[in-house]
Amino acid sequence: MKLGFQSGSTDEMQRTPIPATPEALLMAVLASNKRTSNPRLREIMDALLRHLHAFASEVDLSYAELELGLDFLVRIGQATGPEKHEGILLADILGLATLVGLIDAKKALASGGTEPALIGPFWRANQPFRPNGAHIASADTPGDKLFVQGRVLSLDGKPLANARVETWQASPSGLYENQDPEQEDMNLRAHFQADGEGRFSFHSVRPAGYAVPVDGPCGELLALQRRDIMRPAHLHFIVLADGYKTLATQIFDADDPNAYRDVVFGAVGSLLQSFEARSDGSYTLDLELRLEPGTMRVPLCPLP
């Protein structure tokens, strides 16, 4: 959605002063949005303005506090770079990203679709293609072995042949490879093509939980709130299939205590699953990913 500016004529401009009350000010600000040509933008801005003004009035926001908030937003942008997207992290720790995902998927969830979860700030473009059954962990990656197998299905259980499955995860050290110079480029990342029955599989290592980055303004906010900073162990998935809405989700280790106090509120519903132990000390994970019919959209990738 492109934003543009179009000035009004002198005749359209208000010729009387705005009464010095919060209510009158809000009405004037809302009136300034009436000429917005895009109806969805107008709807969003009207609601945003109403809630923003109501918030400021409810907490008796001071100008000094407004300046602090604006400085915080500036620093969110300044803290974003090739290794971290602080804006995405902010939406995550506020629960906003999870909320928007649940709103967007409410029809699918009512019909048995897989719950969405955050893409997060660490998905990379051009993750390597691997055949089903391949190893995505480099030979020197430590940790318990994990075999993942799954199916991509429609809401009514139809296999989605040739679906693209993107996956990525942190290593047992709790770091993604783009954060860790000790890991090979694109370690623990890949994309797969489901077979004719919608099946995919790969070998990896059991992931570990980790702390979200706290070296920026989001970390300052979490410290002020005295909140936990841990994410539970999980694997990321993005599934794309023609004629179906894109699913971005995560599968969490139900045995990780942090799954029940996730700092970004992403461990919801059936996304908590057991990693089954085998007699040789390795683990397996079996899953189904169910997609809603609709338009496939490739999400914006936060990292190159």
Buried (B, 14 or more C-beta within 10 A) or exposed (E): EEEEEEEEEEEEEEEEEEEEEEEEEBEEBBEEBEEBEEEEBBEBBBEEBEEEBEEBEEEEEEEEEEEEEEEBEEBBEEBBEEEBBBBBBBBBBBBEBBEEBBEBBEEBBEEBBBBBBBBBBBBBEEBEEBEBEBBBBBEEBEBBBBBBBBBBBBBEEEBBBEBBBBBBBBBBBBBBBBBBEEBEEBBBBBBBBBBEEBBBBBBBBBBBBBBBBBEBBBBEBBEEEEEEBBBBBBBBBBBBBEEBBBBBBBBBBBEBEBBEEBBBBBBBEBBBBEBEEEEEEBBBBEBEBBBBBEEBEEEEBBBE
